[in-house]
C-alpha cells in the first residue's frame, strides 16, 4: 500500500526543472522565430511593435543578433516562470521538495 502512495505522488508531482526548460524553450524560441520572420520579410518599417520589447530586454533589436539576445532573455524568463509554476503547484497540492 505504501508503494502505491509513493508511486502516485511521484507521478502527480511536477518536475520544476522540466517545466522551466519547456517554458523557456517555448518563450525563447517564439521570440527568436518572430524576430527572424520579421528580419526575413524586411521592409521600411520592420518590427516596429516587436522592437518595443527592447524596453524590457536591453540589447534586443529586430535583427539576427537581436533574435539570439531575445532567445536568451526569453529562455531565462520562461525558465523562471516554469520553475515557479511547478513549485507553486507542488506546494498547493502538498508535495514537499
OpenMM code with the backbone's topology and positions (N, CA, C; nanometers):
from openmm import Vec3, app, unit

residues = "UNK UNK UNK UNK UNK UNK UNK UNK UNK UNK UNK UNK UNK UNK UNK UNK UNK UNK UNK UNK UNK UNK UNK UNK UNK UNK UNK UNK UNK UNK UNK UNK UNK UNK UNK UNK UNK UNK UNK UNK UNK UNK UNK UNK UNK UNK UNK UNK UNK UNK UNK UNK UNK UNK UNK UNK UNK UNK UNK UNK UNK UNK UNK UNK UNK UNK UNK UNK UNK UNK UNK UNK UNK UNK UNK UNK UNK UNK UNK UNK UNK UNK UNK UNK UNK UNK UNK UNK UNK UNK UNK UNK UNK UNK UNK UNK UNK".split()
positions = [
    Vec3(0.0819, -0.1198, 0.0000),
    Vec3(0.0000, 0.0000, 0.0000),
    Vec3(0.0863, 0.1263, 0.0000),
    Vec3(0.1957, 0.1230, 0.0784),
    Vec3(0.2856, 0.2377, 0.0819),
    Vec3(0.3472, 0.2647, -0.0550),
    Vec3(0.3778, 0.1598, -0.1280),
    Vec3(0.4369, 0.1758, -0.2604),
    Vec3(0.3386, 0.2409, -0.3565),
    Vec3(0.2109, 0.2093, -0.3434),
    Vec3(0.1102, 0.2705, -0.4291),
    Vec3(0.1011, 0.4210, -0.4045),
    Vec3(0.1077, 0.4612, -0.2796),
    Vec3(0.1017, 0.6033, -0.2457),
    Vec3(0.2273, 0.6741, -0.2975),
    Vec3(0.3432, 0.6135, -0.2792),
    Vec3(0.4673, 0.6730, -0.3279),
    Vec3(0.4666, 0.6857, -0.4795),
    Vec3(0.4183, 0.5836, -0.5475),
    Vec3(0.4102, 0.5882, -0.6936),
    Vec3(0.3131, 0.6970, -0.7381),
    Vec3(0.2006, 0.7081, -0.6705),
    Vec3(0.1021, 0.8108, -0.7033),
    Vec3(0.1613, 0.9502, -0.6864),
    Vec3(0.2338, 0.9727, -0.5776),
    Vec3(0.2970, 1.1031, -0.5557),
    Vec3(0.4048, 1.1320, -0.6588),
    Vec3(0.4806, 1.0313, -0.6956),
    Vec3(0.5865, 1.0501, -0.7951),
    Vec3(0.5284, 1.0866, -0.9313),
    Vec3(0.4149, 1.0307, -0.9635),
    Vec3(0.3517, 1.0590, -1.0922),
    Vec3(0.2855, 1.1961, -1.0913),
    Vec3(0.2209, 1.2327, -0.9809),
    Vec3(0.1464, 1.3578, -0.9735),
    Vec3(0.2353, 1.4801, -0.9533),
    Vec3(0.3529, 1.4598, -0.8981),
    Vec3(0.4429, 1.5710, -0.8695),
    Vec3(0.4968, 1.6290, -0.9991),
    Vec3(0.4951, 1.7626, -1.0104),
    Vec3(0.5501, 1.8280, -1.1292),
    Vec3(0.7009, 1.8430, -1.1146),
    Vec3(0.7718, 1.8173, -1.2214),
    Vec3(0.9161, 1.8378, -1.2234),
    Vec3(0.9406, 1.9844, -1.2580),
    Vec3(0.9865, 2.0594, -1.1606),
    Vec3(1.0046, 2.2038, -1.1787),
    Vec3(1.1064, 2.2356, -1.2873),
    Vec3(1.2144, 2.1592, -1.2922),
    Vec3(1.3178, 2.1842, -1.3931),
    Vec3(1.2636, 2.1594, -1.5339),
    Vec3(1.1855, 2.0533, -1.5497),
    Vec3(1.1290, 2.0224, -1.6817),
    Vec3(1.0322, 2.1313, -1.7264),
    Vec3(0.9504, 2.1795, -1.6337),
    Vec3(0.8590, 2.2889, -1.6678),
    Vec3(0.9367, 2.4145, -1.7051),
    Vec3(1.0444, 2.4408, -1.6321),
    Vec3(1.1260, 2.5577, -1.6627),
    Vec3(1.1887, 2.5492, -1.8004),
    Vec3(1.2450, 2.4343, -1.8323),
    Vec3(1.3076, 2.4173, -1.9638),
    Vec3(1.2033, 2.4253, -2.0751),
    Vec3(1.0887, 2.3612, -2.0544),
    Vec3(0.9841, 2.3618, -2.1573),
    Vec3(0.9331, 2.5031, -2.1838),
    Vec3(0.8996, 2.5767, -2.0778),
    Vec3(0.8500, 2.7129, -2.0981),
    Vec3(0.9597, 2.8057, -2.1498),
    Vec3(1.0825, 2.7830, -2.1055),
    Vec3(1.1941, 2.8629, -2.1554),
    Vec3(1.2152, 2.8445, -2.3043),
    Vec3(1.2107, 2.7197, -2.3497),
    Vec3(1.2264, 2.6939, -2.4932),
    Vec3(1.1095, 2.7502, -2.5733),
    Vec3(0.9901, 2.7412, -2.5183),
    Vec3(0.8742, 2.7953, -2.5907),
    Vec3(0.8821, 2.9472, -2.6026),
    Vec3(0.9099, 3.0149, -2.4917),
    Vec3(0.9142, 3.1611, -2.4947),
    Vec3(1.0352, 3.2108, -2.5739),
    Vec3(1.1524, 3.1543, -2.5470),
    Vec3(1.2723, 3.1949, -2.6194),
    Vec3(1.2631, 3.1626, -2.7670),
    Vec3(1.2162, 3.0415, -2.7984),
    Vec3(1.2019, 3.0015, -2.9383),
    Vec3(1.0985, 3.0841, -3.0125),
    Vec3(0.9902, 3.1179, -2.9447),
    Vec3(0.8870, 3.2013, -3.0076),
    Vec3(0.9388, 3.3391, -3.0420),
    Vec3(1.0107, 3.4004, -2.9487),
    Vec3(1.0666, 3.5330, -2.9750),
    Vec3(1.1743, 3.5257, -3.0833),
    Vec3(1.2539, 3.4204, -3.0816),
    Vec3(1.3579, 3.4000, -3.1836),
    Vec3(1.2942, 3.3897, -3.3223),
    Vec3(1.1919, 3.3043, -3.3345),
    Vec3(1.1263, 3.2863, -3.4648),
    Vec3(1.0540, 3.4119, -3.5112),
    Vec3(0.9843, 3.4778, -3.4208),
    Vec3(0.9123, 3.6004, -3.4582),
    Vec3(1.0096, 3.7059, -3.5094),
    Vec3(1.1230, 3.7192, -3.4436),
    Vec3(1.2222, 3.8180, -3.4864),
    Vec3(1.2810, 3.7805, -3.6220),
    Vec3(1.3161, 3.6525, -3.6403),
    Vec3(1.3736, 3.6114, -3.7690),
    Vec3(1.2750, 3.6278, -3.8843),
    Vec3(1.1489, 3.5973, -3.8595),
    Vec3(1.0479, 3.6143, -3.9644),
    Vec3(1.0391, 3.7606, -4.0060),
    Vec3(1.0400, 3.8506, -3.9085),
    Vec3(1.0343, 3.9933, -3.9422),
    Vec3(1.1599, 4.0390, -4.0153),
    Vec3(1.2749, 3.9883, -3.9761),
    Vec3(1.4004, 4.0259, -4.0431),
    Vec3(1.3991, 3.9769, -4.1873),
    Vec3(1.3519, 3.8540, -4.2102),
    Vec3(1.3480, 3.7995, -4.3459),
    Vec3(1.2456, 3.8697, -4.4341),
    Vec3(1.1359, 3.9166, -4.3751),
    Vec3(1.0348, 3.9889, -4.4532),
    Vec3(1.0865, 4.1243, -4.4976),
    Vec3(1.1696, 4.1855, -4.4136),
    Vec3(1.2286, 4.3146, -4.4489),
    Vec3(1.1253, 4.4244, -4.4565),
    Vec3(1.1549, 4.5284, -4.5308),
    Vec3(1.0635, 4.6405, -4.5468),
    Vec3(1.1136, 4.7630, -4.4723),
    Vec3(1.0501, 4.8760, -4.4988),
    Vec3(1.0977, 5.0014, -4.4395),
    Vec3(1.0718, 5.0119, -4.2881),
    Vec3(0.9707, 4.9456, -4.2405),
    Vec3(0.9334, 4.9615, -4.1000),
    Vec3(0.9217, 4.8237, -4.0340),
    Vec3(1.0300, 4.7472, -4.0390),
    Vec3(1.0213, 4.6099, -3.9878),
    Vec3(1.0199, 4.6077, -3.8359),
    Vec3(0.9263, 4.5359, -3.7824),
    Vec3(0.9233, 4.5072, -3.6400),
    Vec3(0.9118, 4.6257, -3.5484),
    Vec3(0.8357, 4.7257, -3.5869),
    Vec3(0.8223, 4.8442, -3.5012),
    Vec3(0.7620, 4.8069, -3.3656),
    Vec3(0.6629, 4.7221, -3.3673),
    Vec3(0.5989, 4.6831, -3.2414),
    Vec3(0.6842, 4.5847, -3.1635),
    Vec3(0.7400, 4.4860, -3.2306),
    Vec3(0.8234, 4.3871, -3.1625),
    Vec3(0.9499, 4.4524, -3.1068),
    Vec3(0.9965, 4.5566, -3.1704),
    Vec3(1.1145, 4.6276, -3.1227),
    Vec3(1.0948, 4.6928, -2.9871),
    Vec3(0.9696, 4.7132, -2.9481),
    Vec3(0.9420, 4.7734, -2.8173),
    Vec3(0.9802, 4.6817, -2.7014),
    Vec3(1.0030, 4.5549, -2.7303),
    Vec3(1.0464, 4.4621, -2.6255),
    Vec3(1.1827, 4.5046, -2.5707),
    Vec3(1.2574, 4.5837, -2.6472),
    Vec3(1.3881, 4.6310, -2.6019),
    Vec3(1.3774, 4.7151, -2.4750),
    Vec3(1.2587, 4.7669, -2.4465),
    Vec3(1.2382, 4.8408, -2.3219),
    Vec3(1.2595, 4.7480, -2.2026),
    Vec3(1.2159, 4.6233, -2.2158),
    Vec3(1.2277, 4.5260, -2.1073),
    Vec3(1.3506, 4.4365, -2.1200),
    Vec3(1.3968, 4.4163, -2.2421),
    Vec3(1.5128, 4.3313, -2.2679),
    Vec3(1.6237, 4.4168, -2.3299),
    Vec3(1.7085, 4.4792, -2.2491),
    Vec3(1.8151, 4.5640, -2.3041),
    Vec3(1.9060, 4.4832, -2.3984),
    Vec3(1.9378, 4.5425, -2.5114),
    Vec3(2.0235, 4.4758, -2.6088),
    Vec3(1.9456, 4.4070, -2.7188),
    Vec3(1.8140, 4.3915, -2.7009),
    Vec3(1.7317, 4.3266, -2.8027),
    Vec3(1.7028, 4.4253, -2.9144),
    Vec3(1.7035, 4.3770, -3.0365),
    Vec3(1.6618, 4.4559, -3.1524),
    Vec3(1.6060, 4.3595, -3.2564),
    Vec3(1.5356, 4.4133, -3.3520),
    Vec3(1.4807, 4.3287, -3.4586),
    Vec3(1.5905, 4.3101, -3.5628),
    Vec3(1.6791, 4.2150, -3.5346),
    Vec3(1.7912, 4.1802, -3.6224),
    Vec3(1.8288, 4.0361, -3.5906),
    Vec3(1.9220, 3.9815, -3.6684),
    Vec3(1.9636, 3.8442, -3.6403),
    Vec3(2.0279, 3.8347, -3.5026),
    Vec3(2.1185, 3.9265, -3.4711),
    Vec3(2.1810, 3.9266, -3.3390),
    Vec3(2.0761, 3.9492, -3.2293),
    Vec3(1.9812, 4.0353, -3.2575),
    Vec3(1.8734, 4.0604, -3.1617),
    Vec3(1.7885, 3.9371, -3.1369),
    Vec3(1.7724, 3.8523, -3.2388),
    Vec3(1.6943, 3.7296, -3.2190),
    Vec3(1.7653, 3.6357, -3.1221),
    Vec3(1.8981, 3.6324, -3.1264),
    Vec3(1.9746, 3.5495, -3.0321),
    Vec3(1.9650, 3.6060, -2.8898),
    Vec3(1.9762, 3.7379, -2.8796),
    Vec3(1.9624, 3.8033, -2.7493),
    Vec3(1.8219, 3.7797, -2.6949),
    Vec3(1.7214, 3.7913, -2.7817),
    Vec3(1.5829, 3.7672, -2.7406),
    Vec3(1.5600, 3.6241, -2.6966),
    Vec3(1.6249, 3.5289, -2.7643),
    Vec3(1.6120, 3.3886, -2.7239),
    Vec3(1.6649, 3.3689, -2.5819),
    Vec3(1.7781, 3.4287, -2.5536),
    Vec3(1.8375, 3.4131, -2.4198),
    Vec3(1.7466, 3.4746, -2.3139),
    Vec3(1.7012, 3.5979, -2.3381),
    Vec3(1.6100, 3.6615, -2.2428),
    Vec3(1.4814, 3.5798, -2.2268),
    Vec3(1.4246, 3.5363, -2.3385),
    Vec3(1.3007, 3.4593, -2.3336),
    Vec3(1.3180, 3.3274, -2.2609),
    Vec3(1.4307, 3.2605, -2.2841),
    Vec3(1.4547, 3.1335, -2.2167),
    Vec3(1.4668, 3.1538, -2.0665),
    Vec3(1.5427, 3.2546, -2.0255),
    Vec3(1.5613, 3.2801, -1.8820),
    Vec3(1.4281, 3.3151, -1.8163),
    Vec3(1.3506, 3.4001, -1.8803),
    Vec3(1.2198, 3.4376, -1.8253),
    Vec3(1.1261, 3.3166, -1.8202),
    Vec3(1.1189, 3.2408, -1.9284),
    Vec3(1.0338, 3.1225, -1.9321),
    Vec3(1.0768, 3.0175, -1.8322),
    Vec3(1.2081, 3.0001, -1.8152),
    Vec3(1.2593, 2.9038, -1.7183),
    Vec3(1.2150, 2.9428, -1.5774),
    Vec3(1.2276, 3.0703, -1.5456),
    Vec3(1.1862, 3.1176, -1.4133),
    Vec3(1.0381, 3.0983, -1.3893),
    Vec3(0.9569, 3.1312, -1.4881),
    Vec3(0.8120, 3.1147, -1.4745),
    Vec3(0.7757, 2.9673, -1.4612),
    Vec3(0.8394, 2.8810, -1.5388),
    Vec3(0.8126, 2.7375, -1.5307),
    Vec3(0.8486, 2.6801, -1.3953),
    Vec3(0.9629, 2.7234, -1.3411),
    Vec3(1.0023, 2.6767, -1.2080),
    Vec3(0.9014, 2.7203, -1.1029),
    Vec3(0.8551, 2.8444, -1.1133),
    Vec3(0.7576, 2.8952, -1.0162),
    Vec3(0.6262, 2.8197, -1.0281),
    Vec3(0.5808, 2.7918, -1.1501),
    Vec3(0.4570, 2.7152, -1.1696),
    Vec3(0.4688, 2.5781, -1.1040),
    Vec3(0.5788, 2.5090, -1.1290),
    Vec3(0.5989, 2.3778, -1.0687),
    Vec3(0.6068, 2.3842, -0.9178),
    Vec3(0.6775, 2.4836, -0.8661),
    Vec3(0.6928, 2.4988, -0.7219),
    Vec3(0.5585, 2.5271, -0.6544),
    Vec3(0.4826, 2.6215, -0.7099),
    Vec3(0.3526, 2.6564, -0.6512),
    Vec3(0.2573, 2.5380, -0.6586),
    Vec3(0.2535, 2.4697, -0.7708),
    Vec3(0.1653, 2.3531, -0.7833),
    Vec3(0.1997, 2.2482, -0.6785),
    Vec3(0.3266, 2.2158, -0.6664),
    Vec3(0.3678, 2.1127, -0.5715),
    Vec3(0.3379, 2.1540, -0.4274),
    Vec3(0.3507, 2.2812, -0.3959),
    Vec3(0.3205, 2.3276, -0.2596),
    Vec3(0.1713, 2.3254, -0.2330),
    Vec3(0.0904, 2.3689, -0.3304),
    Vec3(-0.0547, 2.3718, -0.3124),
    Vec3(-0.1102, 2.2307, -0.2979),
    Vec3(-0.0602, 2.1387, -0.3772),
    Vec3(-0.1092, 2.0005, -0.3726),
    Vec3(-0.0566, 1.9288, -0.2495),
    Vec3(0.0513, 1.9787, -0.1924),
    Vec3(0.1002, 1.9203, -0.0679),
    Vec3(0.2257, 1.8377, -0.0809),
    Vec3(0.2922, 1.8448, -0.1954),
    Vec3(0.4191, 1.7752, -0.2122),
    Vec3(0.5304, 1.8672, -0.1635),
    Vec3(0.6238, 1.8141, -0.0904),
    Vec3(0.7353, 1.8947, -0.0427),
    Vec3(0.8606, 1.8609, -0.1208),
    Vec3(0.9501, 1.9560, -0.1299),
    Vec3(1.0742, 1.9348, -0.2050),
    Vec3(1.1709, 1.8519, -0.1271),
] * unit.nanometer
topology = app.Topology()
chain = topology.addChain("A")
for resn in residues:
    res = topology.addResidue(resn, chain)
    for name in ("N", "CA", "C"):
        topology.addAtom(name, app.Element.getBySymbol(name[0]), res)
